[in-house]
Amino acid sequence: MNIEIYTTPTCIWCKTAKEYFDSKGIEYKEYDVTEDNEKALEMVEKSGQRGVPVIDIDGNIIIGFDKEAIEELITEFIEDE
């Protein structure tokens, strides 16, 4: 499972998303879009959004911290193993 999270330092929902993945022991790559213009453009291309967090789970894009959508994708991954 490949997870990428596009974040900013002041985003409360970004922090919540990272804490959620950390609590489940799930690894992710974090991109601070305030520091990385290339990743900021990538985020907009993937999501059509400038708001954060944008979470990419194996190509499935979730905008914001949508716990239900995240759990659905994680459950699908776990069941596939």
Number of C-alpha atoms within 10 A of each C-alpha: 12 11 17 19 23 25 27 19 11 8 12 13 16 22 15 14 21 20 12 15 14 12 9 9 9 13 13 17 12 15 20 16 21 12 12 12 12 10 16 19 15 14 26 14 11 16 17 11 14 15 15 21 29 24 28 21 18 13 12 13 18 19 17 14 20 13 13 9 14 20 11 11 16 16 11 11 13 10 8 7 5
